[in-house]
Structures are given as C-alpha cells and as structure tokens.
C-alpha cells in the first residue's frame, strides 16, 4: 500500500490530503495520504521516518528550503530554485524534486493565461523563487519585488533578474502574488490600488480565501485572474507522478481541493 503525506507547520488545514485521496481513488490505487505536523526542528527525524515507512511526501511552509541538505539527491531544478516540495523515498534513499515551478506554468496554460512579460513576482520566499525561476525558464523578462528590499536584490542577482519598486507593477503584463499577504485576511492586499497593471493577468497563490482582495480588485479592473487552486492542483498532480509514474487529472484534484476548502 502506498503511504504518502504532507509535512509542514501548521498543517491541519492542508488541502493536499483531499486532493491526493481523490488521485488515489481515481486511479484505483490502494494507499493513504496524511497531514503530519512537522515544525522545522523535527524535520530531520521526520525525514528518517519517511525513509523507512513512506513512498513519498510533499513539503510546505516552513520546510521547502531546509530540506535540501537532508536529502540524498536533489534534482537540478530544485537545486537551482533552492526549494524542494516533493520527496520520493526509494530503496532507502530520499530524492528531492520541485513540482511548484512546472505546476505553475501548467496552471497558467490550463487557465488560458498568456505567457507575456514583463512578469512581476511579489515575494522572494520558496514560492516566489519557484515562480520566478519558472517564468525565467519560459523566456519572460521577470521582475522581483519583496518587502525586504535586500531579499529582492539577492534573488534577482542569483537568478539574473531585476529587482523593482512596487510602482513598476503598473507596467507588468503578468503579476503573481507569492507572498502570504491576504492569507486568512480578506481585507489585506500586497498591491495598492494605484499600482495595478493596465492590462494582462493577475495570479494569487493564496487560496484562503479563494477570492482575495487582490483578485477581486484585479477582476473589477477587467484584468484576467487566476486563484491559487490551479497551481496547487498541478503541483500535486506532478508530485503524484513522481511517486507513482501516473498523472492524475489535475481538474479533479482542483475540484477536490475546492470542496475541502468550502467544508473547512
């Protein structure tokens, strides 16, 4: 039987169990997918448990960057991004991957969002790094903004991108919120009203609430929008393929996540 899990802290309200249980049942596989509360200081011991007892796990906040030195092998993409969100346990070895980057691009494609630059990524953490790397690999001009300017500059320099002030958002054709601003706070937004792009698309990786203030205001301005659920579903589907070799239907996983969100 396949034993799978998601590790993070806090993890109780993760949508991943609902998505992956759908994936298991839709493909007729026997298995389980748990949410395991794993603070940073417990990660090393938890990964040893994964090595012995699990086929694989997802990693979420605050573990994506901390896991790299604890794994036996990390894919070149995950090394370059500096974050791992998927771990495969095979023959006693732990292998690290990043499905956030390709999952983000697949979600844009599925949503009919054109890959047009310049693209502005808000945030320089694990999610921001994956999105910035993915957009750069797709050939776009990518700009970085972060509340801590030093972090924006460091990421821009590392990836060969440009750090910009927030007012440059007006010139972006694609704007991605990879910060946690708006999470559980429907009144918060990372972008002042006067800085909205004139045209293009706005994507918010926050999905609690599903329709953040950023997305509501973008939609009112006639911009194309995408919630955080398509990327969540696609990175999950690609992670499932790492563990099993099978790709579940991302739309079915997204629907399972949406139902869990409404119930939870």
Secondary structure, 3 states (H helix, E strand, C coil): CEEEEEEECCCCCCCHHHHHHHHHHHCCCCEEEEEEECCHHHHHHHHHHHHHHCCEEEECCCCCCCCHHHCCEECHHHHHHCCCCEEEEECCEEEEECCHHHHHHHHHHHCCCCCCCCEEEECCCHHHHHHHHHHHHCCCCEEEECCCHHHHHHHHHHHCCEECCHHHHHHCCEEEECCCCCCCCCCCCCCCHHHCCCCCEEEECCCCCCCCHHHHHHHHCCCEEECCHHHHHHHHHHHHHHHHCCCCCHHHHHHHHHHHHHHC
